[in-house]
């Protein structure tokens, strides 16, 4: 009977031979987080201090998330047990959302030089002949995740124990140089993903701020920030005075193509927010240059400007204008207002008659509307470009995690 060779599907040039299986206790010290009678209480936790005290919510599927400010003094930190983090440590959540991994590497220590973890996590402190980066990435791989799920116990509140994690079997290259090469590859991917995520978040925050400043506040008729050359008060108008209010048609998702083809080239928009509401592509279109809003479900009240020819399903309402009011600026103004009118009795809804009665405050000139719309369209384009890169890089990472580990 033949046995399966312990070699990955994809491997760096110059390396050969089978990988070895080790238990985590053979290649690392498995340590508990802080616990016991001296455990920090509410009075010990401050907005600023020496050591950041982490709980399980600070370790997500994407690594560390330092959104809390729970600091303790150096004296308090020195009085605790095993939970202090050292350069190279790997943190594994053991309760709640189990199996989240974070590596306390040099990039992290530059931001948070002193940190401790609580009892909802474990520390893996790898031995000198092992590259911590490859252990971290293995545990994030589909193979690693499946094994972690296999050693957890409890149905209502799954847990990992120090004993079960210690016996956890992991397959890695024998040579540290190969371990390091694999770890560095994923570290570069993670760095690129983080760079795009930071730019995406920065642009998203900029858009949020400008949405507040470039449109009048409640009860006012002029915005705080305005493009040069425009003046005068904005006017309040009901939607029914600006648009013909209609609705899309029923269309089964099976009739659409996931990507445009010569036959099916018109985008189809539905109620989901994923991919900007794009459901697929179809061989017919219903509307051109219009505003849509989600009429039913969790996303009811979400408003979008749809440029060009498109098809819309029946869970979208559609606003049509022959006078140019169907534009990006009006869509953004309405998106800030529409959610307030969603009925939450049973399934959330925003029906045509309710939409028709909504009043919004808009610039009187189409030229100012166009200038505002172009600004937000450029922001959206940049945000979407970074999101596409994040998705692409994550897909590459997941494929490599599947093929570069045994």
N, C-alpha and C positions, 0 to 999 in steps of 0.2 A: 504494500500500500504506500502510495507517494504522500509525502507531507508538504504542506504549503511552505514555500520559502519566505523567510522574514526579511523581505526587501521591499522598498516602496515602489510605486508605479513610476514616479518621477524622481530622479536623483541627480545631484550635481556631478559634473564630470570629474573623474579622478578618484572617486570613492567606490568601493566594492565590498563584498562580504555581507553576511547576514547581520541584522540587528539583534540585539539581546533584549530579553525581558528582565526587568528588575521590579521589585516592589519599591514603593516610594520610601519606605523606611531604610532600604539599602542605599539609596542615593541622596537622602535628605533627612533632616530632623523634622518631625511633624510635631508642631507645638500648638497648644491651646491659646486662645485669646485671653485677655485679662478677665478675671472673675475673683470672687472671694470677698471677705469682709471689708477690704480696703478699696473696693470698687468705687469709681467716681460717682457721686450723686449730683443732683441738679445744682447745688451750691458750688460744686467744684468746676462746673463747665462755664467757660467765659467766651465772650466774643473774640477776645484776643488773648494770646498767651504763648507759652513755649512749645507745647506738644499738642498736635491735633489728635483728638480722640475719635476714632472712626467706629461707626456702626455698620451693619450689613448693607444699609441703603447707600453707603458710600462706595460700594463695589457693585458695578452693574455689568451687564453682558459686554459692554464696551470698555471695561476697565475701571480705574478710579474715577469717582465723581466728587469733587471737593466743593459741594454746594452748601454744606453745613459749616458752621463756625463754632465748634465745641472744643475749646482749648482748655488744657489743664497746665498747672505750673510745672516747672522742672522738678521741684521737690515732690509733688504728687506723683509725677511720672516715675521718678526713681524709687518710689515706695511700692510700685506695682510689680507684677510677676512676669510672665513670659510674653506679654503682648507687644513688646517694643519691636518696631520694624527696623531691619538693617538693610543696607544696599544689597540688592539681589534677591530679597525675600519674595516669595510668591504667596499671595493671599487667596484663600478659597472660602467662599461663603458656605456655611454648614447648616444653617437653619433658614426658614422662610424661602426666599428665592435661591435655592441651593445651586452650587456649581458655578457661580460667577467667579471669574478669575481676574486678578490684577497683579501686575509685576511692579515691584518697587524698585525701578531702575533709576539711572542717573537723571533722566528727564524729569521724573517725578520728584526726586529728592531736591532738585533745584527749586521747585515750588514749595514743597513741604519737607523740610529737612528733618523734622522730628515728628513721628507719628506712632500711635499705638492702636491696636484693634480690640474690640470687645469680644465677648464669648460667643457671638454668633458667627465667628469665622475661625479658620485655622491658618497657621503659617507653615509653609514648606521652605526650609532653609537648606538649600542643596549643598552637596559636598563640593570640594574644590575641583575635582576632575569632571564635573558636570556643568554644562552651560545652562543657567536658569532660563534663558530665553526659549530653548527648545522644549523644556518641561512645560513652561507657560503655554506655548502654542499647541503642544500635544493635548493638554487638558481642554483647550478651546476647540479642538478638531472634532468632527462628527464622531470619530472613534472614541475619543476621550470623553465627550459628553455622554455617549451611550453607556460607557463603563461607569461613569459617575452616577447616572440614574440607576444603574444596576446595583450599586452598593448602598443606596439610600434606603431608609426604612420609614414607615409611618405613612398613612394615607391622608389624614386631615392636615398634618403638619410634617412633611418630609424632613428628614435630618440626615446629616453625615456625622459619624463619630470619628474621633482620633484613631481608634483601633481599626475601623474599616478602611479609612484613608491610608493608614500606614501599610496595610496589606495590598493596597491598590497596585495592580500590575501595569507597567508601562513599557513600551518598546521604543528604544532609542538607539542611535548609532553608538558604536563603541568608542570611536575617535571623537575627542572634543572638538577638533577642527571641523568635522562634518556637523556636529551639533551646533556649533557657532554659526556656520554658513547658513543652516536652515533658520536659526533664530534671527540672524541679521536680515534675511529676506523678508520675514514677516514683520520685523521691526520697521523696515523701510516702507512696507505697505501700510502699516498702522500710522506711520508718520505722515504719509501722503493723505490718508483718509482724514486724519486729524486736521491737517492744514486746510483741506476743502471744507471740513465741518466748521472750523473756526470762521472761515470767510463766509460760509453760508449763514452762520448764526449772526455774524456782524452785519451783513446786508439785511437779514430779516429784522434785526433790531432797528436798523436805520429806517427801513420801510415802516415799521410800527410807529416810530417817532414822527416821521413825516406825515403819516396818515392823521396824526393828532394835530400837527401844526399847519398843514396845507388845506385843511377843511375847517369851516367855522365851528366853534364849540356850541354846545346846546344853548339856544336862545340868542346867539350872535349871528351876524350877517356878513362878516368879513373874516378871512383866515388870518392867522398870526404871521405866516410866511406866504408870499405871493410872488409870482414871476413879474419881472420888470415890464412896465407898459400896460398893466391892467389895473383898473381901479373901479370904484363903485361897489354897491352892496350886492350880495347874492340874493336870489329870490327863492322863496319856498313854493314848491309845486307838488301837487299830487301826481302819483305815477300815471293815473288814467288820463291826465292832461298831456303827458309827454309821450306815451307809448300806446300801441295796440297790445293788449295783454292776451296771450294765447298759451298753448301748451304743445309739447312734443307728442309723438305717436309711439304706440307699443312696438317694440322690436326685440326679438329674441337674440340673446348674445351669440347663439350658435350660428346666426346668419351673418355675423361680422367676421372680419379678418383681424388678427392681432396686430398686423403690420399693413401699411398701405400697399396695394397692388395696382396694376393698370386698370383692373375692373373695379376694385373696391378702394377708392382713393379719398372718400369723404369721411372726416372724423365723426364719430358717434359719441355724444356726451350723455352720461347718465348721472345718477345721484351720488356715486361714491366720490370721495375727495382724493383717493389715490390717483396718481398720474393726472392731476388736474381734472378729474372726472371723465377721462377718456376711456371708453369701453372697448373701442375697436374701430374698424373702418368698414364702410358700406358703399354700395354702388349707386345710391341715390342721396340727394340732400333735400332738406326741407326749408332751411333758412340761410340767410347771409348777413354777416355783420350785425349780430344781435346780442342781447344780454339774456343769460339764462339764470334761473334760480332753482334750487332743489325744493320740491314741494312736499315730499314725504320722507319720514325716517329720521335717523340720528343726525343727518346733515341738513335737515330742513332749514331753509333761510340762507344757505351758502350761495353767493352771487358771483357770476363770472362773465366777463366780456368774451365773446366768441368771434374772432376775426375770420372773415372768409366764409366759404360755403360749408355747411355742416348739417348733420342729422342730430336730432335730440329725441330722447325717449320720453315716455309719458310721465315719468317721475320728475321731469323738469318743466317749469313754466318758462315762457319765452316772452321777451319784451322787444317789440319791433318799432322802428321809427324811420320815417322818410325825411326827417328834418335833422338827422345827425346826432340825436341824443343817445343812440346806442353806441357808446364809446367806453373806453377804459376808465375815464374819470368818473362818469356817472355810475359805472359798475362798482367802483371802489366806495363812492359815497353811499350807495344803496347797501353795499355789503356791511357797512358800519351800522346800518339802521334795521335791516330786514329781520335779523335774529330776534329783535325785541317784540316782533309781532307773531312769532311762531306759537301756535296752540300746542300745549303739552298735555291735553286731555286725551289719554290713550296714546296712539301713535302720533309723534310730533308732525304737525302739518302747517303749511303756509299756502293757503289756497288762493286762486286768482282774484276773488273778490276782496280778500284782505290785502293782497299785494296792490291792487288797484287804488286802494284808499290811502296807502302809505304816503306821507309827505316828506320830501327831501329838499334841502337847501342847495342850490346849484349856481355856478357862474352864469351870467346872462349871455355871455358870448361863447359861441362854439369854438372860437380861437383859443380862449383860455382853457376850455375843457380839453381841447386837443393837446395844449402844452402840458397840462397836468397829467393827462393820460399817457403821453409819450414818456414822461419822467418815470412813472410807475411801471410802464411796460419795460423800460430798460432795466429797472431794478429787478423785476420779475424774471427777465431773461437771464441776468447774472445769477440770481438765486437758483433758478432751474438748472443752469449749466453746472454749478457746484453740486447740486443734488444728483444730477446725472453721473458726475464723476465719482461721487460717494457710492452710488449704487453699483457702478461699473467696477470700482476697486474692491468693494465688498464681495461682489460675485467672483472676481479673480481670487481673492483671499480664500473664500469658501471652497473653490475648486482646488486650490493648492493644498488647503488643509486636508482635503479628501485624498489627494494623490501623493502627497509627500510624507505621509506617516503610514506605518504598518498597523 
